[in-house]
Structures are given as C-alpha cells and as structure tokens.
C-alpha cells in the first residue's frame, strides 16, 4: 500500500520524486523518505508522519543536487511509524538504499542470518534486510545492481515491490515486482518508476506494465526488463488517457469533494462505447468465448470493502436479469474456506486499483480450479485485469481520496453492464429489453447530478449530528448494500460506530440498539414496481421511530407515504429499483465527508487507512 517513486534523467531528481510522492500519499502517510546519489555518495532524508514533515526537514537540511533518486511514502506493516522505520533503508556500508511495498514473509530467517554474520540492523522492518542482502551480493556479481536484485529476489518469499539505488552506480535505478504494483514511465532522456502512473503523469503519459517476478533496470536512455532468472521478459506498453490536472483538487477543498462532484461524468464515461452500431453490448477485453458464458452454471463475485458492496448489487442484477445463481464473497475469506468452484463458474473480480492482494489471490485460486475470471477495474495495466480472462474497465479517472466514491458508482455501472452482457449472450433478455435498460442507465448521470444538489442539506445535517455516538443504516433489496456502504464511509472518515443492516433483520437483534435520538438512516426503494418491498421498509421506519430514534429517510421524489415518519427527508430522483444505488449512495458520501470535517478529521487521508491494499 506504500507509494514508491524512482527517477533517472536530466531534471533535479528530488523535485520529481517529492512531486510524485505528493500524488501517491493516498497510498500511505505514516512516514516518508527520499534518497539521492551525488558525486559517489548516497544521501537520505526520512521522517515519520505525513509528507509535509519530510518537506519541512528538507527545507532545513537539504539534499545535494542529483539527477537520480527514489522516494517512498509508507503505510506501516512491520514496525511502527517512526523515523527509524521510515524508508529508504540503507546498507551498513552506506552505499545501497532500498524502498519497498509489501511484506517479505521470510524476513525473520533472513534477519537472523544477517545478524549471525555480524550485520547491525537499526529498524524493525522487513525491508532493511534487502538493503543488507543487496550490499552483500554486489561484490559477487561485479557490482551489477540489477543482477544483485535478481539474486536477492530469488531468496525472498511474499509480496513485494523493491526499488534500489547504489552510490557506486550513479546512473541506474533498479526495481523488482512480485504480487505488488510497479509501473514504468518512459520519457525522453528520463525514465520513471512508480506504484501508480499518477506519480509521473505530469512528465509522460507513456507507461510500461511490469509483470510478475520481473526486474527492471532504468537508465536515462533505456529500460531493460528481465525475469528473476535474468531472461528477457515480455512487457506491454500503454498510454495513459488522463492528464495531471485530473489528479489535482481543481478548486475543491478536498479530493473527496472533487471526486463526489465528478461522479456524473464518471458514470457517463463508464458507459461510453459500450453499445455497438448493431445495438449489441460490447465489453473492453472480452477474451471469453460466448459459449463459455452460455455454459456457466454459477457466478461468484470476489471483492473487498466498497467493491464488495458493488458486488452485492451485481448479485441482484445477475439473478434478476440472467436467472443464474450468484454468490458474493469477501476475497479475504474466499480461498481459505475451500469454495466449490470449477470450469462452470464465472468469477467476477472487482477492484478499483487492480492490485488488491486478497482479490488477486482469490482469482488465482479460482483459475487453478478451472474457473474463468472477468475483472472490473479502474486501473489499466494492473495485475487483476492482466491475470483475468476478460476485463471491463471503469472510467472513473484517478481517485485520490482514500474513501472511495466515484470508483464505487462506476463499479455499479460496470456490474449492470456485465449482467446485461451475459443476459444478451445467454438469450435471457431480448434486444429491446436490453436497450430499454441501457436507456435507463444512460439517464443516470443527470440524476446523480440532481442528487448533488442535496449536498448542502446533508452538510447541515452532519453539523447537527456531529456529536452522535453512533449512526445506524437500514435498507432492503439493493438498499441493503447501500446501507452497508453508507456505514463504511462513516467509519472510515468520522471514526465513529456505524452499522448497516437489512431492515428486516432489525427485529432479530439490532433493534435493541435503538434509543432516544439515535440517528437511523433509512434507504427507501421506489414505491413503483415493488410495492411490497416499499411497504415493508415503511413499516420498519415506523418501528424505528416508535422507539425514539431519529429517522433520516432517503426516498424518491413523489413518495409521500414516508413523510409522516421522517424526521429528516432527503429526496432522490425516481429510477428503477435495481439502479437506485447510483443515486441513493451519493447523499451518504456527502454526509460522511461532512461529519469528518465537522469533527476536524482529514477527509482525504483518514487514519490507519491506505487507498490500495496490496498486502493480505
């Protein structure tokens, strides 16, 4: 989950690296550090806390000028967020500096080996062992840093991205990748390494995907990629379709506010180009034959966090439109319970970053059992799309705030499109039926835009409720995953107790939590089409209110039946029940962000969290 940047070129490396880290700080902000090579010497600076702390240190204790450097922003795993544990870590001779994302599972064994050899280790991290191993290996490989990296990587277990520089090689940066993100930026007379293209998008849009178990050697004029054994490796080049301004705040107070406001466009962009001239749905990289989809007898969605909630909505869509059984699994639990999957199972793996380690391991397990995998992802060239049989890219653009907003809505759209595509292939829906649903989807960006007009009233409500100890969320049908997502956002941002429940489960225990004044947010489905569903949740709202709780009701325009039972009513545009999460979620995002701001929390970088979970 850490942010990594490497640079070699003609510019001043420190500025390039720090600017890159600023764009990657969403990946971790427990500490930050940089290293440069200048006149045969290696110099480092590092500091616990956010990047601003490091920048302050660099202001008082500057680094020498250099055109080669590496930088790191950390989400702590091994060892607390201290100055000593911050990266880069340096070999005992002061020559080699290493930064790392991931977990080296056999570090204890390697650490013991180094200590037995008389090496002094100054941190609690697993990363430091790599710096010492590289330094010990260099003499045996004639000082070739890339070969030393390959040699060391063959000894490592776990998931890792490693980037290193050597004071004796002032023109080369070396990186290695196993189960953790690393991408190359190719410029003119300069090259970049980073966890995410956002780090170098201000300099170049041309990137290279690095595959599993590969080492890359960067020089000003060359990029050389090999496998861990030194053999040539196949790579894929691509062009990033957004520019640096997309990763800036654009006048908003926070990235999250900007990303919430970008949702109508993101939803629209995710639907662009999905309908062919023949009226048929198209996916990005459908490497699955239509016969494969006709022969599946079960769908399993694997995902984590917010993506898991999108998967829950996918279940409703797939079972309703395709009439095929669908399970939704937490990726972190999936492979550990010996799930029953095989050639007849379609796995849908959902991940914003495409590097979510739990989801990667789940899809690998599924493929070992013969299942086909379809990925829904926002990040081109990432691991999950590369290792899947098919991919539908969401087009949310960069999402910098740690709490997901526009990525969630675009995942919902992608799930609807996948369900409709499978229905099309299997003949469950006629073309005119699919066209009608697509038209309804195409109307959703405008409806999301209308919901954004409720932002001020949600902010005012948050100010009223900022001292609440707890908030409950209830919903039925697709309103249930919306309730879960609303509660998750509040936990992430406001650091308070929040729980989402299926409304019908209240009487089976959670109703005991109700007390005078407790805020309960109720997501009400459309009264049209599924009247029984609507009647049931109106009854649930009455039960909540009868016990003194404060009801905040989210209901569509024209639904008057909820008015007598709502202490606070939030209106959303009318839309089909299955599509309602696209509009019902937005007020909850605004509410969570406003609650965090009212409590004085950092909305974009909530404590203990990072954007991309690249370790299990």
N, C-alpha and C positions, 0 to 999 in steps of 0.2 A: 504494500500500500504506500510505500515511500515514493517520493519523487526523485528522479535521477536525471542529471543533465551532464553531457560531456561535449567539449568543443575543441577543435583544432582548425586554425585558419590564419587570417591576417588581422582580424579585429582584436581588440583587447578582450581576452577571454573572460575576465572577471565580470565585466558588464553583461556579456552574453549569458553567462551562467546564472548570475543573480536574476536577470530578467526572466530567464527560463524557469528558475525556481519559483518566482513570484506567480507564474502561471500554473505551477504544479503544486502550490502549497495546499490545495484542497486534498491532496493525497496523503498528507500528514503534516502536522505542525507542532510536534513535540520538541524538535530541535532542528537546526540547520547548520550546514558547514560547506566549505569550499576548499579546494587545493589547486595550486598553480605550479608550473615548473618554469623556473627562470634562471639562466646562467648556471645550469648544472645543479641547482638547488630546488628542493621541494618545500613549499611553504603552505601551511594550512591555517584556517581560522574556523572555529565552530562554537556554537552557543546553544544552550538549552532554550526552549520557548519558541515563539514564532520567528519568522524570517526577519522581522523588524529588529529583533535583538542582535542577530548576526550583522545586519546592515549598520547598526549602531557601533558594533565592535569594529567593523571595517573602517568606519569613519575615524575612529580614534587610533586604530592600529592597522594601517593599510597594508595591502599585499603589494609586492613588486609587480611591475608591468610584465605581461606574459600573453602569448597568443595560444596557449594551451591550458585547459583547466577542466575540472569536474566539480559538481556540486550536488547536494543532497538535502532533502527535507524529509524528516523522519516521523513515522508512526511506530512507536516503541513496541517491540516484541521481547527480545532478550535484553534485560536490563532497563532500568528506569530512564526517564527523560532528563539526563544530566549532561553537563558539558563533556565529561569523560566518555560517556556512551554515544555522544553525537558522532556522526560520520563527517568527513572521511577518517578511516583508521589507517595508521601509518606503521610500517615495519620497524623493527627495533633499530635498524641502521639508518632510519630516516629517509630512505630512498623511494619506497613504494607507498602509494596511497590508494585506498580502496573504498568504494561506496557500494551499497548493497540494498536490494529489496528482496524480501522473502525470509525463509527460515532454513538454515543448514542443520539438518536433523542429526548428523553425526558429529556436531561441533565439539561435544564433550570429549569424545575419543580423540579428536584431533588436538584439542586444547591440552589434554593430558600428555600427548606425545610431544608437543612443543615445550611444555613445562619440564618434561623429563630431559629435554635437550638443552635446558638452561635458558630458554626464552622467557622474558618477563612480559606478561600480559597486563595491560593497565586498565582494561574495561571489563564490563560484564557481558559483552555482546558476543554473538556467534560470528559476527563479521570480522573481528580482529584477527581470527585465526587465518583468514585468507590472506591478509596482508603479509603475515609472517611466512606462510607457506610459499607465496609468490617470491618473496625475497630469498628464501632458501633454495628455490628451484632455479632461479635465473642463472646462476653460475653453470649449472649442468646443461643449459640449453643455449649457451653462448650469448646470454643476455637478451634473448628474444622474448619480449613481454607476451606476445600472442601465444608462443609455444609454451611458455610458463603457465599462462592462463589455461590452455588446453590440458596440460598435465595436472594442474591442481583440480580443475573441474571434474576430471575423471575420478577423483577421490571423494567428491562431495555427494552427499545424499540430501534430498529435499527439493525445495522450490527456491530458485534464486535468479536474480539479475545481478551481475557484478560488472563494475566499471573501474578501471585502474589506470594510473599513470606512473611513470618511473623517471626519477630525476636524471638518470643516465640516457634516457631516450626522449629528448625534448620535442619530438615531432610526431608522437604517436599516442593515441588513446585506444585502449582495448576494452571490449565489452564481451560478456557471455550471458546466455539466456537458457534457463530451463524452467518451464512452468511459471514464468513471471514475465511481465511485459517489457519489451525493449524495441525501439524503432530507430532507424537511421534517417537523418535528414541530409539530403545531398545538395550541396550548394556549389558555387563556382569559386574555387580556391579555398574552400572551407567545407567542413562536414560536421555533423552533429549526432549525438546520441541522446535519447530521452525515453522516459517511461511513456510519454504521450506526445503526439505531434504538436500539441498546444505550446510546448516549450520552445519550439523553433519556427513556428508558423510565421513569425514576423520576419524571418530571414529567407525561408524557402518553403515552397509547397510540395516539393518532390521528396518522396519518402520511400523507404525500403522496409518491407516486412522481414523480421528475423524469425526463423523457425525454431523448433525445439532443438535443444542441445547444439547450439551454434555459437561460434566465437567470431567477433568482427574486429578488424584492425582498421582504425581510421587514421589517415594522413590527410594533409591539405588537398592533395590531388587524387586520392584513391580511397576506395572502400573495398576491403578484402574479407570475404566471409567463408569460413570453413566449418566443418563439423568438429566435434570434440577430439576426433582422431586425426585431424589435420587435412582431411579430404575436402575437395571443393563442394560447396553447398549451393543448392538452388535457392534463389530469392525471388521475391515478387516486388516490383516497383509499382507505386501508385501516386496519384496526385490528390492532394487534399483540396476539397471543394469549397472550403470556407476560409476566411482571412482572419488576420489578427484582431480586427475590430470586433469580430463575433465573440471573442473571449474577454472583451472589456466591459465595464459596467454600463457604458453608454448613458451616463447621467442619472442612473438609478443609485439609491443609497447602498444597495446590496446586490450581489449577483443573483440571489434568490428572487428578489423583486423583479429584476430584469427577466429572469427565466420564466417566472409566472406570467409576465406580460407577453412573452414570446410564444406562449402556447397556441394561440390561434394559428399563427404561421407554421409552427412545428407540426401541428396536426394536419394542416393543409399540405405541407411538403411531404409528409409521410404517405399521402395518397396520390401524389403526382406520379404519372406514368404507370399506374397500376392497371389501367384499362386499355387494352389494345384496340386497334381500329376495327377488329372483328367483334368488339364488345366483351371479349374474354378477359378475365383477370390474369395479370402477369405478376410473378414474383422476381426478385433480383437475380438470384442464382439458384434456380430450381434444378439441381442436379439429381433430383429424384424422378424416375420414370413415373408416368401416370399410373401404370399398372402396379407400381409399388404402393401408391396411395390407395388404390382400389382394394388391395389385398390386406391392408392393416385391419386389425380387429380391436385395437385399443390405442389410445393416445395417453401419454404421460408427460405432463409439464413439469420441468425441474427448474427451480429458481430460488432466489434468496431475497428476503426483505421486501422492498417495494415491488420488485419484479415478481415475487411470489404472489402478491395481491393481484397483479395484472394477470397472472396465470389462473387465478381463481375465476376471474371474469371470463377468460378463454374457455374454461370448462363449461360455463353456462352457454356460451355461443356454440361451441363444438357439439355439445349434446343436443341443443335445440335445433341447430341448422343441419347438422350432419347425421344425427342419431347414432353416434358412436360413443362407447364408454370412454370417459376421460377422467384421469386421476391427476391431482396436483400435489407435488411432493416438494418439501424443503430439500434443496440439493445437499445441504449439510448432513441430512439423515439418510438420504436415498440409498447409497451403496452399502451402508452398514447394516441394513435390515434384510439383505438377501432378497431384493424385489423380484417379482415374477415378470420378466420382460424377455423378448426374443425377437425373431425375424418379423413377427406380425405386429410389433409395437412401433409406433412412431413416437419418438422423444422430441418434445419441443423445449429447447433450452433458451431461457430468456436472461439477458444480461446487458445492462447499459454499456459497460466497459468492454465486454467480451473477454475479460481477464479474471472474472470471479472464480477463485480457485475451487470452491465447493462445487460450482456448476461444471467447471472443466472436468473434475474428477468423476462427477456423476455421468456426464456424457461419454467419457472414456469407458466407464464401466458398462454403460448401455451398449456401446459399439462392440465391446468384447462379447456381449451376449447376442450379437447379430442384429440389433435394432438399428433402424435408420434415425438420423438426427436432423432436425430442422432448427436453425438458430434464428432468434430475433435479437438484434443487436444494434447499437448506435455507433460502433467504432469500427471503421473499415480496417481490415488487415489484422485484427486482433485474433487471439487464439481460438475462441469458440467458433466464429464463422469459418476459420481455416480448417478446423477439425470436424466440421459438420458436413452432412450430405447436401444440405440446402441452406440458404440464408435469406431472410428478409431484413433489410436494413431499415431501421427507423431513421428519420432525417431530422432529429432534434437539434443538430448542431452541438457545439461544446456546451456541456453543463458543468459549471464550475462549483456552484454551491453544493455542499456535501449532501444535504437533504434533497432527494430527487423530486422534481416537479414535471417539467416538460418531457423528461425521459419516460415518466410513468404514463402520461397521456398518449405519447406516441407508441409505447408498448401496447396499450389498449387497442389503438387503431391497427397495429400490426397483427394482434391476435384476432381481431374481427376479420381482417383480410385473409389471414391463413385459414380460418374457419370457412369463409366463403369460397376460397380457392378449393379446399378439399371437398366442399359440397358440390362445386362445379364439376370437379373431376369424377366424383362418385355418382353424379346424377341425382343428388338429393334435392337440388333446387333447379328450377327452370331458369333460363337466361333472364326472363323478365322479372322473376322474383329477386335474383341477384342484383339486377340493375336497379330495382326499387330500393333495396337495402343500401347499395352504393350511393344512390342519390341522397338517402337519409344521412349517410356518413359524410358526404360532401357538404351537407348543411351544417355540420357540427362546428367547424371553425368559427362561423359567425355567432353561433350560440355560446361558444366558450367566450368569445369577445363580449357578449352581453353580460355574462356572469361576472366578468372582471369589473363591471360597473358596481357590483356589490362590495367591492374591496373596502371602501371607507366604512360601511356599516359593520363589517367583520372586524376592522381595526378598533372601532369604538367598543364593540362587544368584548374584544380581548382586553381592552383597558379596564372595563368593568369587572372582568373575571380574573384579573392577573393574580389575585390573592387566593384563588380557589386551590384547594389541596389536591383535587382530583377532578377529572372530566371523563364521563362515560360516553360511548358512541354506540348507537344501535341501528341496525338495518336488516332488511330481508332480501333474499334473492341476490342480485348484484349489488344491492345496498350493503350487504354484509362485508364484502371485501372493501368497499368504500369506507365503512366504519373502521375496519382494521387499519386502513391506510391513514385515515384521519388521526387515529390514536397514535400510530407510529410517528407521524410528523410531530405531534405534540411532545412525545417522549424525547425524540431526537433534539428538538430545538428549545423547549421550555423546561426540560429536566424535571418533569412532574409526572405523577401517576396518571396514566390514561389507558383505558381499555376499550376495545371494540368487541361487541357481542352480536350474535344473531339474535334478533329481537325476540324470537320465540323461545330462546333459552333463558330469558330473564327469570321466569318462574322456577327454573331448575337450579337456582342458587344465587346468581348475581343480584337479584332483586334485594337481597339482604344488605347490599352496599348503599341502597338509596337512603337519603336523609334530607332534611330541610335544606333547600338552597343548592344542592348538588347539581352542577350543570350536566345535562344529558342531551347530547346532540343526536337528533333523530333524522335519518335519511328516508324520505317517503317516496315510494315508487309512484309512477303515474297512475291515476285512477282509471285511465283508459286501458282497455285490453286485458289487464289482470286485476279485476276489481276485488277479487277475494284477497289477493296479496295486499292490496291497499287497505281493505277493511281490517285485516289482521294487525297491521302496524299502527293504524289509528287507535285500535284497542290497546296496543302496547303503550302508546303515548299516554293514554288515559290512566293506565296502571301506574306509570312513572309519576305522573302529575299528582295522582291521588296520595302519593307518599311524600309529597312536599318537595320533590326535585324540581329544578328549573329546566324547562324544556326549550331547547333551541331547535326549531323544526326547519328542515330544508325540504321544500316542496315546490312543485312546478306551478307556473302561473295558472290561475284559474281554479286551483284546487282549494275550495272554500271549506271543505269538511274538516280540515285540520286547524282552522283559525281559532275555534274555541279552546283548543288545548295547547296552543303555542304561546309561551311567554315571550319568545322572540321568533319571528318568522323571516326566513331567508328564501327569496323566490329565485327559481331557476327556470330557464325556458323549457317548454314541453318538448319531449322527444320520446322515441320508443324506449321501453323499459331496459332492453339489453344495452342500449347506448348511453343510458343515463349517467354511468360513472364518469364519462367525459366532462359533464358539466357539474355533477354533484361534488366531485373531488376538489374543484377549484376554490370554493369558499373555505374549505378546511385547510388548504395550503396557506391561504392568506391569514387565517385565524392563528395557525401555529406560528407563523413568522412574526405576527404582531404580538402574540403572547411572549415570545422570546425577546423581542425588542422591549416590551413593557417591563420585563424582568431584568433588562440590562445585559442580556446574553449576546454573544456573537452569532448572528443568524447564519452566516456563510460557513463558519468553522466551529460547529458545536464540539464540546469537549469529548475526548476519548474516541472520536469517530474519524474515519477517513473515507474518501469517495469510493475507492475501488478496493475491495477486499481480496487481496492476492495471496493470502495465506489461509490454510484451513484452521 
